[in-house]
Amino acid sequence: MLIWVFNKTDSFPKSKRFSIGQRLENLLLDLIGSIAKLKYTRNKANLVFYISSKFDEIKLLLKISFDAKLLSKESFGYVLTYCDEIGKMIGGYIKSVQ
């Protein structure tokens, strides 16, 4: 999903690439970094909830991108399949740490 979003934000208009596009990319990188930290963290619950909140921000920015016509209907549908899968994984991890 990260690579797909990076490729899509490259095609955003310049005015949106450095606001929505950059924020989306930074959130995804932060998310991946946080997932990597899970392996070494004792208090996994706090980190998993942080990951979940960042993922909610990513989904919101994707929706804003669609509403602003930066993503086509097909692209938005495609990325939502990734979001569904990732959301299920995060949900499962939340259940396992509670």
GROMACS elastic network, one bead per residue, 0.5 to 0.9 nm:
[ bonds ]
;  ai    aj funct       b0    kb
    1     4     6  0.50222   500
    1     5     6  0.60738   500
    1     6     6  0.85094   500
    1    28     6  0.87341   500
    1    79     6  0.72813   500
    1    82     6  0.65474   500
    1    83     6  0.85203   500
    2     5     6  0.52413   500
    2     6     6  0.61342   500
    2     7     6  0.86687   500
    2    25     6  0.75586   500
    2    28     6  0.63586   500
    2    29     6  0.77428   500
    2    32     6  0.88205   500
    3     7     6  0.61905   500
    3     8     6  0.86060   500
    4     7     6  0.52156   500
    4     8     6  0.62402   500
    4     9     6  0.87318   500
    4    79     6  0.83342   500
    5     9     6  0.60077   500
    5    10     6  0.85548   500
    5    21     6  0.85714   500
    5    24     6  0.80347   500
    5    25     6  0.72631   500
    5    28     6  0.87973   500
    5    79     6  0.83599   500
    6     9     6  0.53374   500
    6    10     6  0.64360   500
    6    21     6  0.82261   500
    6    24     6  0.87932   500
    6    25     6  0.65853   500
    7    10     6  0.53884   500
    7    11     6  0.72509   500
    8    11     6  0.55358   500
    8    12     6  0.70018   500
    8    21     6  0.86052   500
    8    70     6  0.87938   500
    8    71     6  0.78920   500
    8    75     6  0.87930   500
    9    12     6  0.50672   500
    9    13     6  0.85715   500
    9    16     6  0.86584   500
    9    17     6  0.61263   500
    9    20     6  0.84505   500
    9    21     6  0.51459   500
    9    22     6  0.78704   500
    9    24     6  0.84511   500
    9    25     6  0.81330   500
    9    70     6  0.84725   500
   10    13     6  0.82496   500
   10    14     6  0.87792   500
   10    17     6  0.69698   500
   10    21     6  0.79069   500
   11    14     6  0.84282   500
   11    17     6  0.78761   500
   11    70     6  0.83905   500
   12    15     6  0.80124   500
   12    16     6  0.60583   500
   12    17     6  0.51962   500
   12    18     6  0.89657   500
   12    20     6  0.89244   500
   12    21     6  0.71605   500
   12    70     6  0.61036   500
   12    71     6  0.84614   500
   13    16     6  0.54468   500
   13    17     6  0.58823   500
   13    18     6  0.89241   500
   13    70     6  0.80056   500
   14    18     6  0.66549   500
   14    19     6  0.89752   500
   15    18     6  0.62853   500
   15    19     6  0.71508   500
   15    20     6  0.89671   500
   16    19     6  0.51464   500
   16    20     6  0.55342   500
   16    21     6  0.62843   500
   16    22     6  0.84732   500
   16    70     6  0.84266   500
   17    20     6  0.60173   500
   17    22     6  0.61097   500
   17    23     6  0.88557   500
   18    21     6  0.57619   500
   18    22     6  0.50867   500
   18    23     6  0.76881   500
   19    22     6  0.55689   500
   19    23     6  0.60880   500
   19    24     6  0.85363   500
   20    23     6  0.52163   500
   20    24     6  0.60191   500
   20    25     6  0.85968   500
   20    61     6  0.69631   500
   20    62     6  0.88694   500
   20    64     6  0.84407   500
   20    65     6  0.73824   500
   21    24     6  0.51783   500
   21    25     6  0.62106   500
   21    26     6  0.86428   500
   21    61     6  0.87438   500
   21    65     6  0.85592   500
   22    25     6  0.51115   500
   22    26     6  0.60947   500
   22    27     6  0.85647   500
   23    26     6  0.51230   500
   23    27     6  0.61182   500
   23    28     6  0.86175   500
   23    58     6  0.87868   500
   23    61     6  0.83029   500
   24    27     6  0.52089   500
   24    28     6  0.62650   500
   24    29     6  0.87052   500
   24    57     6  0.84875   500
   24    58     6  0.61827   500
   24    61     6  0.65584   500
   24    62     6  0.78293   500
   25    28     6  0.51817   500
   25    29     6  0.62390   500
   25    30     6  0.85986   500
   25    58     6  0.89285   500
   26    29     6  0.51088   500
   26    30     6  0.60568   500
   26    31     6  0.84767   500
   27    31     6  0.60071   500
   27    32     6  0.86303   500
   27    54     6  0.66646   500
   27    55     6  0.79543   500
   27    57     6  0.77684   500
   27    58     6  0.65427   500
   28    32     6  0.62315   500
   28    33     6  0.85872   500
   28    54     6  0.82189   500
   28    55     6  0.80017   500
   28    58     6  0.71727   500
   29    32     6  0.51763   500
   29    33     6  0.61744   500
   29    34     6  0.85893   500
   30    33     6  0.50655   500
   30    34     6  0.61025   500
   30    35     6  0.86032   500
   30    51     6  0.87443   500
   30    54     6  0.81081   500
   31    34     6  0.51154   500
   31    35     6  0.61947   500
   31    36     6  0.86881   500
   31    50     6  0.88724   500
   31    51     6  0.60730   500
   31    52     6  0.88897   500
   31    54     6  0.65623   500
   31    55     6  0.71664   500
   32    35     6  0.50719   500
   32    36     6  0.62870   500
   32    37     6  0.87608   500
   32    51     6  0.88681   500
   33    36     6  0.51394   500
   33    37     6  0.64122   500
   34    37     6  0.50249   500
   34    38     6  0.65784   500
   34    47     6  0.72254   500
   34    48     6  0.84687   500
   34    50     6  0.83297   500
   34    51     6  0.66493   500
   35    38     6  0.53277   500
   35    39     6  0.78258   500
   35    47     6  0.83498   500
   35    48     6  0.81490   500
   35    51     6  0.72910   500
   36    39     6  0.62949   500
   36    40     6  0.80703   500
   37    40     6  0.54966   500
   37    41     6  0.62026   500
   37    47     6  0.83769   500
   38    41     6  0.52225   500
   38    42     6  0.82320   500
   38    43     6  0.87545   500
   38    44     6  0.62523   500
   38    47     6  0.70279   500
   38    48     6  0.77961   500
   39    42     6  0.85570   500
   39    44     6  0.85794   500
   40    44     6  0.88491   500
   41    44     6  0.57900   500
   41    47     6  0.80309   500
   42    45     6  0.88243   500
   43    46     6  0.61768   500
   43    47     6  0.71389   500
   44    47     6  0.52438   500
   44    48     6  0.60018   500
   44    49     6  0.86361   500
   44    97     6  0.67713   500
   45    48     6  0.51389   500
   45    49     6  0.62470   500
   45    50     6  0.86006   500
   45    93     6  0.88724   500
   45    94     6  0.70231   500
   45    97     6  0.56317   500
   45    98     6  0.70094   500
   46    49     6  0.52756   500
   46    50     6  0.62203   500
   46    51     6  0.86869   500
   47    51     6  0.61047   500
   47    52     6  0.85506   500
   48    52     6  0.61510   500
   48    53     6  0.86754   500
   48    90     6  0.73766   500
   48    93     6  0.72509   500
   48    94     6  0.63499   500
   48    97     6  0.82882   500
   49    53     6  0.62196   500
   49    54     6  0.86589   500
   49    90     6  0.88243   500
   49    94     6  0.73185   500
   50    53     6  0.51659   500
   50    54     6  0.62623   500
   50    55     6  0.85778   500
   51    54     6  0.51524   500
   51    55     6  0.60983   500
   51    56     6  0.86373   500
   51    90     6  0.78624   500
   52    55     6  0.50518   500
   52    56     6  0.62553   500
   52    57     6  0.87893   500
   52    87     6  0.80379   500
   52    90     6  0.65778   500
   52    91     6  0.81729   500
   52    94     6  0.86778   500
   53    56     6  0.50344   500
   53    57     6  0.64415   500
   53    58     6  0.88006   500
   54    57     6  0.50367   500
   54    58     6  0.63305   500
   54    59     6  0.87840   500
   55    59     6  0.62841   500
   55    60     6  0.86050   500
   55    83     6  0.85426   500
   55    86     6  0.86641   500
   55    87     6  0.79281   500
   55    90     6  0.89702   500
   56    59     6  0.51394   500
   56    60     6  0.62019   500
   56    61     6  0.87101   500
   57    60     6  0.50299   500
   57    61     6  0.62171   500
   57    62     6  0.86146   500
   58    61     6  0.51701   500
   58    62     6  0.62006   500
   58    63     6  0.86588   500
   59    62     6  0.50490   500
   59    63     6  0.62247   500
   59    64     6  0.86358   500
   59    80     6  0.83570   500
   59    83     6  0.73126   500
   60    63     6  0.50687   500
   60    64     6  0.61937   500
   60    65     6  0.85655   500
   61    65     6  0.60139   500
   61    66     6  0.85400   500
   62    66     6  0.62381   500
   62    67     6  0.86270   500
   62    71     6  0.81196   500
   62    76     6  0.74833   500
   62    79     6  0.83655   500
   62    80     6  0.88267   500
   63    66     6  0.50383   500
   63    67     6  0.61109   500
   63    68     6  0.84916   500
   63    71     6  0.88546   500
   63    76     6  0.78497   500
   64    68     6  0.59651   500
   64    69     6  0.84742   500
   64    70     6  0.85001   500
   65    68     6  0.51141   500
   65    69     6  0.62483   500
   65    70     6  0.50261   500
   65    71     6  0.58328   500
   65    76     6  0.86670   500
   66    69     6  0.50050   500
   66    70     6  0.56153   500
   66    72     6  0.65679   500
   66    73     6  0.72768   500
   66    75     6  0.86472   500
   66    76     6  0.64258   500
   67    70     6  0.75089   500
   67    71     6  0.79872   500
   68    71     6  0.77764   500
   69    72     6  0.65096   500
   69    73     6  0.87139   500
   71    74     6  0.80098   500
   71    75     6  0.58602   500
   71    76     6  0.59801   500
   72    75     6  0.51023   500
   72    76     6  0.60579   500
   72    77     6  0.84708   500
   73    76     6  0.51380   500
   73    77     6  0.60802   500
   73    78     6  0.85197   500
   74    77     6  0.51106   500
   74    78     6  0.60945   500
   74    79     6  0.87124   500
   75    79     6  0.62100   500
   75    80     6  0.85397   500
   76    79     6  0.52527   500
   76    80     6  0.61283   500
   76    81     6  0.89043   500
   77    80     6  0.51000   500
   77    81     6  0.66948   500
   78    81     6  0.55196   500
   78    82     6  0.71492   500
   79    82     6  0.51572   500
   79    83     6  0.63136   500
   79    84     6  0.87661   500
   80    84     6  0.60612   500
   80    85     6  0.86029   500
   81    84     6  0.51587   500
   81    85     6  0.64158   500
   81    86     6  0.87003   500
   82    85     6  0.52529   500
   82    86     6  0.61323   500
   82    87     6  0.84077   500
   83    86     6  0.51359   500
   83    87     6  0.58035   500
   83    88     6  0.84753   500
   84    87     6  0.50909   500
   84    88     6  0.62204   500
   84    89     6  0.87222   500
   85    88     6  0.52483   500
   85    89     6  0.64015   500
   85    90     6  0.88014   500
   86    89     6  0.50428   500
   86    90     6  0.61912   500
   86    91     6  0.85080   500
   87    90     6  0.51050   500
   87    91     6  0.59959   500
   87    92     6  0.84985   500
   88    92     6  0.60660   500
   88    93     6  0.85578   500
   89    92     6  0.51256   500
   89    93     6  0.62161   500
   89    94     6  0.86653   500
   90    93     6  0.50434   500
   90    94     6  0.61654   500
   90    95     6  0.86958   500
   91    94     6  0.50671   500
   91    95     6  0.63422   500
   91    96     6  0.87433   500
   92    95     6  0.51532   500
   92    96     6  0.63114   500
   92    97     6  0.89103   500
   93    96     6  0.50253   500
   93    97     6  0.63779   500
   93    98     6  0.87780   500
   94    97     6  0.54078   500
   94    98     6  0.63382   500
   95    98     6  0.54076   500
